[in-house]
Amino acid sequence: MTKAVALLSGGLDSTLAIKVMQEQGIEVEALNFTSIFCNCSSGSCGTGSCGTDAAPPAKEEKGTEGMRAAQKLDVPVKVLSTTHHFLEILKNPKHGYGAHMNPCIDCRIGMLKTAANYMEETNSEFLITGEVLGQRPMSQRREAMKTVEQEAGLEGRVVRPLSAKFLDETIPEKEGKFDSANLPAITGRSRKPQMELADIFEIKDYPCAAGGCALTDAEFAGRVQDLLEHTEDQTVNDYNLLKNGRHFRLDPNSKAVVGRDEAENYRLLGISLEGDVRIALVDHPGPTVLLRGDLTEQNIRFAGGLAARYSKAKEEPQVRVKVTYARSKREPYELEVRPVAEAESEPIRIQWNKEKNKAFKRSLQTSAV
């Protein structure tokens, strides 16, 4: 029996790609990649794989979407984290970023290189992906697909069953390992053909297409750019912090993060490191604020003022806050602060700026020359 490795995200496309190849008698093993940039809010990578362990317990749910899909397809699956490798790619990707901060082509090359090694380990003959020609503007163009194959050392051995009829004939096709005439003919961004095929195979409860990579989200991308500009050695903790709260750049070395709800307040407690300060209101309900960087009195007071601004006490002249040094034996203390006005906070709020992002990308290109 012909054996292949498949990239399985758990989404509908990769699930269908495996299913149609199974129908042709191909034995499949799956690889499921996770990273800190999985958009966990949509359930695309399950619980615990890329979030913080400090998150409050939610509905019990075991494993990633890929693991659950593999179980339904009855294929063995290996789950691999790409976070640390991805952090290096993100600093200056060879093939650049997409519309936001998504280095899709470099990311894809990295995954296929890993898959190529796994193919050798499992004596598999080719790789299966759920890519659809024309679905993604950066990585699922014909030219990009060829580039990814070549740089991953898998030229001619990547089978994209959903769009195979529109792509060059692959080596396993030429060798008669499967019949492309019996494969779907799907291109473009519409999900309707996939949903119709899912009905035929009675595939249900698949995640919506809104998940994926957080780096394609404008708000998150703005925070990533700010981090890359102001922090030389970024850590997983730094990126976990970007997922939570409202972010404010106080000075080149310092920023404050304001929790937006109880769940984020809780997560900020877990994300905080030694050297961070946590601030909360004493006499009123309100957000937790995490201050990271230079813990000057001015920055602590401003962070306290942000906590007051996003509470019901924002109209009061003075508000009492409690200052706690994270993971430190130093005693907490209280002080009175003035709520920060919107005119003070909005100019320093870290947000997506298209023109600033273009300038950032140009600076990377210049430095690479």
N, C-alpha and C positions, 0 to 999 in steps of 0.2 A: 504494500500500500504506500502511495506517495504521502510524504509527511511535510508539513509546512508550519511555520511560526506565524502567528497573527498578532498585530497590535490591537488590543482590546481596551477601549476607554470605558465601555459600559454604555455608551450612547447607541442610538439606533443604527447609525451607519456602520460602525465596526461590528455590531452584532449581526447585521444582515450580511456583511461581507463574509463572515465566518460561516453563517448558515448556508449561503448559496454554494460555498466551496465544500461544505460537508455533504451537500446534496449530490456533489459529483464524486464522492468517495474519497475526498482528501482527509487525511488524519491531521488534526490541528492541535497545536499547543499554543497558549496565549501568553503574551506579556502585557502587564498593566502598569503603566508609568504614573507615579504621583509626584507632586511637588508642592511647595509652599504656595505656588501661584494657582493651584486648582481653585476654581470658584466654588468653594464648599457650600456657599449659601444656597446653591441650586441642587446640592447633593451629588455633584459630579464626581467627587472623589471620596464620598463616605465620611465617616467620623474618625478623627484622630490622626489621619494621615498627613495633614498639612496645617492643622490648627494648633492652638495651644492647649496643653493639658489642663489649663486653669479654667477652661470654659465650663459653665455650669452644666450639670447633666441634662441632656435633652432626651427625646424619644430613643429608646434602645434600638440600635441599628448596627449590625455587625458587618465589618469589611467595607471595601470600596464598591462603587457601582460596577467596576470591572470584574470583581470577584463574584458579585451576585449574577452578572450576565454570564460569566463562565460556568457557573453552577447550572443555570438554565440550559445552556448549550451543551453541557456535559463535556467540557474540555478542561484539561489541567491548566492552571494559570500561575504565573510567577509575578509577584508584585515588587516593583523596584522604585525607589525614590531617586529622582534626578535633581533634587534641590541644590546640593552643593555644586554640582557641575554647572547647573543653570545659573547660579549666582555669578560665576566667572564669565559665562557667555554674555550675560546682561550688561556687563561693564562696557563692552565695545564689540558688538557682534560683527563678524566678517561681512555678512550679507545685509546688515542694517536692520532697522526697526520697521514695523508696519506703521499704521496711522497713529498709533500711540507709542507704547514702549515695548511692544511685542516683537521679539527677535525670532519670528516663526520659522524661517528657513534654517537658521543655525540650530534652533531647538530640535527641528525635525531630523537634521543630519545627526545630531547627537543620539537621538533615540534609535535611528536606523543602524548606527554603528554598534550600539549595544545589542540590538536585535541580531545583527550579523554574527556577533560572537556567540549569541545564544543558539543561532542556527547551527553553528559548528558543533556546539556541545550536544545538541539533540539530533544531529545528523539529518537536519531538515533541508529540503531542496530549494525552497523559496519563501518569500515573506508576503503576507497578506495584510493589506490596510483597508480601512473603510473610506479612504479619500474619494471625493467626488469632483471631477473636473469642473472648474469654474465656481465651486461653492465658496471657497475662501479667497479673498482678493490677493493675498500675498503668497501663501504656500501651496495653493491648489491650482496654480496656473501650469500649463504644459511645460514651460521653460523651467519653472521652479522645481517641478517634480523630477525633471531630468537632472538638474543640478544636485538635488538631494541624493538621488540614486548614485550618481558618479562619485560624489565626495564621501559617501558612506561605503563605497566599495561594493555596491549591490546593483550595478547597472544591468538591466535586463532581468533581474530576479525579484522585482517588486511587482506583485500582482494587485491591481486595484479592481476587484470584481464588479463593483457597481458601475464603473465607467470604462471597463476594459475594451468595449467595442469602439470607443473613440480614441484609444491610445495605441501606441506602437505595440506590435506583437512581442510578447515577452519570451524568454528562453523556455520556460516550462510549457507555454502554449505551443511553441514550435516542436517541442519534444512530445507533444500529445498527452501531457499530464492531466489536462482537463479540456473541455470543449467550450470555447468562449461564445459559441452560438447559443448556448443555453444560459448565458449570464444576462443580467438586466442591462438596460441601456439608459443610464441616468447621468445627466449633466445639470449644471446650474444650481441656483440657490433654493429652488422650490423644494419643499419637504413632501409634497403630495405623492410622488412616485415611491418614496421610501415607506410612507405610511400605508400605501396600498399593498406594497410587498409584505409589510409587517402583518397585515390582515391575512394574506395568503398563508403565511407561515404561523399564524396565530401567536405572534409575538406581542405581548401586552406589557403594560406597566413600565415602559421605557421612559427614561428621563427626557424632558423637553430640550430643545436645542439652545436654550438660553444659558447653559452652563459654559464650561470651558476655562479659558485662561483669564485671570484677573488683569493681566497686563494689557488687555484690549479695552478695558474700562477706563474712560477718560479721568475720572476722579482719582482712581488708584494710580494711574500712570503719572499724574502730576506729582503725587507723593514720591513715587519711585525716582523720578527725575530730580526732585529736591534732595533726596537721600544721596543719590550718586554725586550730586554737586557739592554736598557739604560733609560727607562722611567717607573717608578714604577706605577703610576696611569695614565693609558692611557684613553683618551677621544675619543668621536666620531670625534671631530675636528682633533685629531692626525691621525686617520685612513683616514679621508677625504684627509688630506695632502698627505698621502702615494700614493694616486691615481694620483697625478700630478707631473710632472717635473722629473728632474734628482736629485738624493739625494746624499749628501756628508756628511760623519761623520767627523766633524772638531775636536771634542774632546768628552769625555764621556758625556758631558752635552749639546753639541751644534751640530746642523747640518744646512746645507744650501740646499735649494731646488731651482733649476734653471728651469724656465718655458721653454717648448720646442716649443711652438707656441703661437699665439695670444690668443687662447681660454684658454690655461693653464695660461698664464700671467694674464688674467682676473680673473680666478678662484682663483689664489694665493692672489689676492687683497681681495677677499671675505673671504678666509679661515684665513687670518692673524688675530692674536689676539693682545690685549694689551700686550706689552712685546716683540713683534716681531719687526724686522726691515725689511723694503722693500728697495731694491736697484735696480736702473735702470740707464742706460747710459744717459748722457746728450746730447752728440753731435752725437750719432749714434743710429740707430734702434737696438734693441737687446732684450734679455730676462729680465723678472722680476726675481729677486732673493729674496727669503724669508729666513731670518736668524732667527732661533729659538734657544734659550739657553742663553749662556753667551755672552753678547753684548760687548765684549772687542774690543779695537781698532784693534788688530790683526785679530780677527774673522771678523769684519766688512770689513777690507781691503781685506781679502782673499775672502770673499763673493763677494765684488766688482770686484775682479780679475776674479772670475768665470763668472760674467756677461759679462766681456770683452772677456773672452776666447770663449764664445759661441756667439760671434758677429763678424761682418766683421772687427772690430777694433782689432782683436786678435794679429795682427802682430805689432801694434803700441807700442812704449816703455811705454807710459803713457796714460791713458784714464780717462776722468772725469765721475764720477758717482754721483747720487743724493741719499742721505740716508734719508729715511723717517721712523719715529717711528710710527708704526701702532696704530691707535685708541688712539693717544696721542696728547696733546697740544704742545708738544715739537717741536720746529721749525726744519724743514728739513735743511740739509746742503749738500754742495758738497765737494768732495775731489778727488785727483788724485791717481789712483792705477795702478799697473803693471798687465797686463793680466797674469793669471795663466797658466803655461805650462802644457801640457798633462801629463808629467812625475810627476807633483805635484798632479794633480787632480785624475788621475785614481786609484792610490793606496788607496785613501780614499773614492772612490765612493762606495755607498752601492749597492751591487749586490748579486745575488744568488750564494751561495757556498755550494755545496753538502756536503763536508766533515765537514764544519763548522756547517751546519744544523744538521748533525748526532750527533755532539758533543753537540749541544744545546739540542737536544731531550734526549740524555743520561743524561745530567745534571738535567733535569726535573724528569726523572725516579729515579735518585739517591736521589734527594731531597724529593721525595714522599715516599721513603722507611722508 
